[in-house]
């Protein structure tokens, strides 16, 4: 590993792995490697990206249509999105090992990691449900009346209370996204790699984030922001943006964890 981006020594550990200290500019290397992996496996990358995009679009439709449906069905969609994310990560794992990606081999690797991926999805679902509950509280306090969907809640917050409450909702959403990033950036590649159970992997991911706070905060803003901005500009752009971000996540894991 290049000493210009990784400092000597280790700053955390799990039962079998140690965490390296990195500098924020290593993010550019991760993105460059992510782009390389996408060029080496364009068909499989875009196929996994399509599945990931449909999962997120399903979640978007839930959030903008019905509160009851959102709380009832958001968890399966998060788990499905995590499966497709794992497929892109497994492809980068194969490219590193053999120079090419094999979709059937990636599916086999995901099958081996299925329980840990499902448990990671459950943890993210709990985080998502917490965000949903707090967001509704902000909406009710701001507007004074319950909303029928998250879309209508945002409209009421803006119309009734203006920018202040919208800023509070935005800050809450940002914190939720960065927390999710901190929990999955290392953990999902780690369970796909078959090295750790989901709990130890999430502990390792959180440790990596806290001990590389500036570097991984910037990475979270850039990589999550890439997907979010794509969704805001034109939702199908996530098909292209998500493989770049998730291939980069594999290389981030390989830089951070020894």
Secondary structure as UniProt FT lines:
FT   TURN            3..5
FT   STRAND          6..13
FT   STRAND          18..22
FT   TURN            24..25
FT   HELIX           26..40
FT   HELIX           42..65
FT   HELIX           67..98
FT   HELIX           103..112
FT   HELIX           114..143
FT   HELIX           150..156
FT   HELIX           157..161
FT   HELIX           163..184
FT   TURN            185..186
FT   HELIX           187..192
FT   TURN            193..194
FT   HELIX           198..211
FT   HELIX           213..233
FT   HELIX           235..237
FT   HELIX           238..256
//
